[in-house]
Amino acid sequence: MNRPMTQPTTREELIAEGARTLGAAGVDDPARDARLLLRWASGLDAAAFAARLDARPGPAEAARFAAGLAARASRRPLSQVTGRRAFWGRDFIVTPDVLDPRPETETLIAAALEGPLARTDAEARILDLGVGSGCILLTLLAERPFATGLGVDRSADALDVARRNAQALGVAGRASWLEGDWFQQVRGRFDLVVSNPPYIPDAEFDALAPEVRLWEPTGALAPGGDGLAAYRAIAKGLDAALADGGGALIEFGAGQADAVARIFDDAGFAALLLHRDLDDRPRCLEIARNA
């Protein structure tokens, strides 16, 4: 049960009271989330907010904060409460229809920009399978202004979020969209295929944090069974979708590196390279097209 909030005198006091509420609800790093929620409620940028922590919040700001705090205390992800999540230095629209962009996925971005898309003038054609919010595809398009991309997702609602993010980031003219399942309706060949597919095994789903298990789209998290079905589907259709000299970057979950590499090795992809995230965990598989 949430504790009743006392009437605050300053924003700093409101943050402290909010942190106590979130801490009692089991939220990790409640002080951080309370501060971010109040900055969102205030409408101020980071610098202005930090300079005015000793000011008293207005009624509208306090009411917005209270509503956001209640949502976060129910373990709704912070990004869904505020409607935004930062990824590779850009803000992305987030709704319950898409996964929350995660820092570990930036491993795939770094691998792409340092490898297949190392040239800033690259005119690459990119395919993103399971595009979700668009954070991978649209970040690559924003970083490489001569690239174009196709985002595929079986969720029409997710594609709508991706379209909105493309507009907000100014890359809509170089992105197109397709509602479908993996390569089912994809035509043509691509210089780079990227994907962060669902990979949570059924046996691990119930242990996920409430923010993930209760609020994020299950179909984008868990494909059923051992969690590897998406990799088998991608491996089956990948070679036909890659242009000469093309490659792929595929994210996977903790402990899945060997199993995922084996799937692509069995499909005939001999040139496989593992990329590690900032916690030094294998996170992304780089795959070269068959000779």
Beta strands, then each sheet from edge to edge (+ up, - down):
strand 1: 84-87
strand 2: 90-93
strand 3: 125-129
strand 4: 148-153
strand 5: 175-179
strand 6: 190-195
strand 7: 242-251
strand 8: 272-276
strand 9: 282-288
sheet 1: 1+ 2-
sheet 2: 5+ 4+ 3+ 6+ 7+ 9- 8+
end
